[in-house]
Amino acid sequence: AKVVYEYLYRQINDKGVRDTIDFLLNREEAHNTMFREAFNRIQDTGSLKDWGITKDSKLYFNLSTPGDQFFNADNPQPASFNNPN
């Protein structure tokens, strides 16, 4: 969403619309910061210990391409987030 907001901000000259987009940009940054902090807090705590243990949790669908396209992830791994600083 941030990229879209930045693109729109550069294209629009109306002050009210720009103020709204600026608010949305700042809100997006705040959400990003909160999610990053949450991921950093749970990293290495064991909260993801049981991730991907059922057959259904290892099945992924390609919803971007029409048809019966899916794949099985035999050894799924939880997302790993590291502090970029």
Secondary structure, 3 states (H helix, E strand, C coil): CHHHHHHHHHHCCCHHHHHHHHHHHHHHHHHHHHHHHHHHHHCCCCCCCCCCCCCHHHEEECCCCCCCCEEECCCCCCCCCCCCC
